[in-house]
Amino acid sequence: MKRIKIKGVDEEYFYTKLKNGLEVYFMPDQKSKRFQISYVIKYGSYYNDFKVGNENKYYHLPNGVAHFLEHLLFKEKDGSEVTKKFAKYGSSADAFTSVNSTEYYVIGAKNFKANLNILLNFVNTPYFNKDNVSKEKGIIIEEIKMDEDDPYKDLYTKALKNIFYYSKLKESILGTVKEVKKITVDDINLAYHTFYQPKNMFIVITGNFNKEEALKEITNNESFKNFKKDQKITLKKIKEPLNVKKSYDEVFKNIEIPKTAIRIKLPHDNFKSVPKTKLKLCLNLVLEAKFGPTSKLNEALINQGLIVGSLYFGVSIGKDSILLSLFFESKSSKKVIKIIKEELKEITITKEELERKKRCIITNIILTYDDMLNKNYIISNNVINYGKVNNNQYEVVKKITVNDINNVSKKIFLDKNISIMIIKPMKKSTK
């Protein structure tokens, strides 16, 4: 195992790759009372159009297959839930699907070997048939309907449909009711046997465990599994226009205060010279300084009674484009939108603002590594988004200059690349 130091936080992790291509990341902490084992597949809702090996044809899967597959893997051949096996050892297991990954995990305080083997076995030995696929459709359809009633999820999912023309990012991870009804056993098998291969998977273990014992168990468990021959997976390329599909939209929900999302779509080409990890930090620093909870603008909007709570922001660097997002609640949405647009037209940051925000980020980096669950998330997230663990984030933050920030800020522009969505209260009946 290779020992790798994480600079600036007095932490280290261990890495190795098994003969079958499965990558393993360990970050032991004997002070922790618990452990988390995560089994991560580089497959999410984005990967619906692909070809395998040297084949010329592209396969197409309905939206929602990755999430559907996640659900099915918890079903045992006798119809029981695998979570019961974990519960016997006082542990809890769950999973989630994102646009680019599916993660199965267990959190426990004892019986490490048993928990590890149950996790590896149920992910690697699936049982799919027409009956359990049919039964699961009803459960997932109910989940979709619950999401449709959630105004915050509406603000997220429907806004993405307004931004993208072709990108799979505009599709719901769960799929629609109509799409889920179309999913077949063949779709599930194709997805599983294409993406659930050792070279497309990795394991992350953090907390209280013995790394040598863990590696021995994983190696032994993998040696008994018969995986389909690994082949290269090629995703279908999508050319996404720079402009947004719909610049303004509003929907009505059973809420009291309107909720607004402002999203700005930026091309990767604008930031070619900036490494991906540094770019995300720079964009976060810009938005934090100008729109964060302690920013002058946020304070002014609260004092003037223009927003309820605070402004919230997000940065997403996707395969198709870069998205900057701002969210707020306000009965004066249009006025706040105008103020924010003016602020976005010319963003600069002072050295004092930068240093203050850098100190906050560095403190958060250090504090994050105090928690076993956060450590697991950091490693998984880094491997999925950057292909490796970012072990020098502390150093990158320290070296960011005002010029770096302002050079990135200059490339933030507003043209046909901004989309606004407002969820408004339902109109009261006059009856």
N, C-alpha and C positions, 0 to 999 in steps of 0.2 A: 504494500500500500504506500502511496505517495503522501507525505505530510506537507500540507500547504498552509502557510501563515496568512492570516487576514490582517492586513496592515492597519495600525492605529487603534485596534480594539482588543489586543492581547487575546486573540482567539486563533484557532486553527481547525482545519478539517482534513479528512483523509479520503483519498480517491483511488479507485482501481477500476479496471475493466475486465470482466470475465471473458473466457475464451469464446463464448457465444455472442459477445458484443454488448452485453448488459453492463451499464455503468452504475457504480455504487459510490455514494457520498456519505461519509460518517462524520458527525460532530458530537463526540461523547462529552458528557458533563456529569461527573459523579456527584455533584452537589444537588443536582435535580432529583426530584422524587419520582418523576415520570419519564416515559420515553414516547416518541412518536415515530412510527414507521410509515413512510409514504411510498407508494408504488405508482409511478407517474408514466403515462403514455403520451407521446408527442402526437396526439390526435384529438382534435376538437371539432366544433361545429363548422369551422372554416373549410375543412378538408372534404368536400363533397364531390369534387371533380378531379380525377387522378388517373394515371396509368401506372402499370406495374411492370417492372423489368424492361424487356425490349419490345413489349407490345405496342402497337401503334394506336389502338383505340383507347379512348378515355371512358372510364366508368363514371356513372352519375348516381349519387345516393340522394334520397329525399332529405330535406332539412329535418333535423331532430334525431337522426340515427345515432350520432355519438352519445347523446344524452340517454336515448332509449337503451342502448347497449350497456351503459353504466348501470341503469336500473336492473336489467336482466341478469347481470353477473352476480347480483346478490341472491338470486334464486337458486336453491339447491334442487337436485334431481327429484327429491321427494316432495317438492313444493314449499319447503320451509325456507326461512330467511337465514343467511349465513351469520347475520348479526347476533343470533342466539348463541352461536359457538363462542364468539368473543365475550358475550355477557357472562358466560360460565366462568371466565377468568377475570371478571371484574373490569373488563376493558370496553371501550366504545369504538365502533367503526362507522365510517361514513365515506362519502365520495362526492365529487362535484365535477362538472364539465364546463369548460370555458371555450373560447373561440379556437384556442390552439393546444389544449391539453385536456386530459381526463386524469383525475387523481383519486386513488383509493388509499385510505389511511386508517390507522388504528392508534389510539392513545391509551396507554395503560401504565400500571405501576409495578406489576409483577408478571411472572410467567412469560418472559420475553420470547423465548424460543417458540412456545406454543402459538403466541400471537403472530409472530413472524411467519411461521409455516402455514397457518390458516390463511393469512393474507395472500401469500404467494400462491397457495393452492387454489383458492377460489377465483383469483384473477386469471390463472393459467389453465384452469380446467372448466370451461364454460359448458352450460347445458341450455340449448335453445331448441324449442319446437313450436309448432303452430299454436298450441294451447297456451303456453306461457307468454308468447308474443301477443296473442289476442287479449289475454287477461290484463297484461301490463298497459295496453292501449287505454283502457278505461281510467287507470290511475293517472297516467300522464296527461290525458285530456282534462281531468279535474285540476291538475296542477296548472295547466295552461289557462283555464278559466279563472283560477284564483289570481294568477299574475295579471290577467286583463282587468281585474277590479282594483289593482294596486296603482294609484296615481304616480308614484315614484318610478315604478317599472315602466309605466306608460311613457313617462317623460324621457326615459332612457331608450326603450326599444323603438317607439314610433319616431322619435327624433332621428334615429339612425337611418330609417327608411327615407327620411327627407334629405339626408346628406349624400347617400350613395346611390349610384345608378346600377352598378353591376356587382360590386364587392359583396362577398358572403357575409361581411360584417353587418349588413343591413337586415340579415335574417335572424329570427329568434333562435337561441340555442335550443329551446324546447321544440321548435317547429310550430306550425299552426295545427289546429284540430284536423283540418283536411289533409295536411301532409302526414301527420302521425297515423291516420287511418290507412294510408297507402303503404306504410312500412311493412315489409315482408321478412320472413325468416331468411330468405336469400340475401336480402340487404344486410341484415345483422351479421350473417356469416361472412359476407364479403368484407365488411368493415373490420370485423374481428381478426380474420386471418390475414388481412393486408397490413393492419397497423399494430396489432398486438404481437409484435416480434421483438426479441431481445435487443436488437440494435436500435429499435425505436422506443425503448423504454429505459427507465432508470429508477434507482431506489435511493431514498434519502432517509437516514435515521439520525435523530438527535435525542439528547437527554441522557438518562441513566442506563447505560448498556455497555457491554464489553465488545469492542470492535472486532477482535480476533474471533470471538465466538460467533458474532453476527455474520462475518464473512464466511466462516466455515459452514454455517447453516444455509446461507444463500447458495453457495457453490454446490453443496450437496443436493439441495432441493431442485436447483436448475438442471442438474445432471440427469434427473429422472424424467424430465419433460421432453416430449417430442414436438418441437416447433416446426411449422411449415418452413420450407426453404426460404431464407431471407432474400428479398429482391428489392431493388431500388424503387422508391416511390416518387413519381414526378407529378406535382400538382399542376393543374391547368392554369396558365397565366391569364390574369385579368387586367385589362387596361382600363383604369378608372379615370374619368374626366376630372379636371381640377374643380370645376364649378359644382355647386350643390344641386340636387334634383329639385328641391323646393326651399325657397328662401324664408318662407313664413308659413306657420300652421298653428291652428288652435283647436283644442278639443275640450269637451265639457265633462266634468266628473263631479261626484258628490263630495266636494271639498268646500272650505270656507274662504281660504286665501289662495289667489292664483299662484301657480308655480311656473317658473320660466327657465328654459335651457337655451343658452347661446353656444353654438358650436362653430369653430373655425377650422376649415379643411386646408391643410398646407402640404405642398409636394415635398417628397424626400430630396429631390434635386436641389432645393434651396439650401440644404444643410449638408451637402456631400462631404465637405471638408471637416465636419465635426463628428467624432466617434459617437456611436449610438448612446453609450452610457453617459458620456459627458453632455450630450445634447439634451437628454431627459432631465438631467440635473439643472442645466442652464434654464430650460423652459419652466421648470418647477420654481426655480429661484425668482424668475421674472414674475410669474403669476402670484407667487407667495408675497413678494414685495409690494405689488400693485393691487392685488385683490384678496389677499389673505386676511385672517381674522384681526391682525394687528395693523393692517394697512390704513393709511389716512383716508382713502376712499371708503373703505368698509365702515370706519368710524363715523365719517360724515353722513353716509346713507342711513345709518342707525339713528344718529342724533337728529336727523331731519325727518325721521319717521317714515322713510321711503322703503325700507326693507324690514322684514320680520326675521330675527335671528341674524345670521351672517351670510356673506357671499361664500360660495364654495367653488372650487376649481378642480380640474383634472387634466392630465397630460397622457395621451395614448399614442405610442409610436407603433402603428400597425404595418402590415405588409403592403397596403395600398396607398396609405397616406398618413399624415400626422394630424391628430385631432386635439385642439385645445377646447376645453369646455368650462363654462361658467353657469352656476345655478343660483337661483335666489327665489324667495317668496316675497311678494309685494302686491299691494292693491293699486300701485302706480307703476305697473310693469313697463309701459312704453316710455315713461320718463326715465326710469332706471336704465333701460336698454340704451337710450340716447346718451346718457352719461358714460356708460361703459364703452360704447363705441368711440366716443371722443377720447377716452383714456387709451384705447387700443391703437388709435391712429399714430401715436408717437410715444412709444414706451422707452424710457431711459431709467437707469438706476444709478444712484450715487454710491461712492465707495463705502460710505457709512452704512447705507441700507444693505449693501452686499455683505459686508463683514458681519453685520448683525444676523442676517439670515443664514450665513455660512455657519456661524456659531450654533444656531438652533439645529441645523441639519446634522452637524457633527455630534452634538449632544444626543440627538435622536438615534443616530447610527450606533453610538455606544450603548444607549439604553436598550435598543432593540435586541442586542446580543445577550441581554440579561435573561431573556425569555426563551425557553426551549421550543415553543410553538413558532415564535417569530423566526428563530434560526432555521427551522425546517422550511418555512415559507420563503425566506430569502434565497436559500439554495435552489429550491424547486423553481421559483420565479426566474432566477438568473439563468438557469440551464435552459428553460423553455424560451426565454426572450433573447438571450445573448449567446447561447450555446456553451456557456461556461460559467463558473462562479466568479463574480466580480470581487476579487480579493483586495482591490486597492481603491475602493470608493472614497475612503477617508482621505487618501492622498489627492485624488482627483478634485474633491471639494475644496481642499486647502489651496490648490493651485489655480482655481478659477479666478479670473480677473474681471474688472469692470469692462474692459475691452471685449472679453469673451462674451459677456452677457449682452452688451450693447450690439455686438455684431450679430448675435442670434436674434435680438429684438427687432433689428432693422428688417429682418426677413419675414416678420409677422405682418401680413397685409390684409385689408378688407376689400373685397371686390365682389365677385359672384361666388365666393367661397365661404359665405357665412349663412348659417341657417338658424332661425329662431323658432322655438316652439313654446306655446303657453297653454297650460292646463287651467281652465277657468271653472268657477263654480257653476253648477247647473242653474238655469234661469228658473226662478220660482213661478209656480203656476198661479194664474190670476183667478182661478176658480175658487 
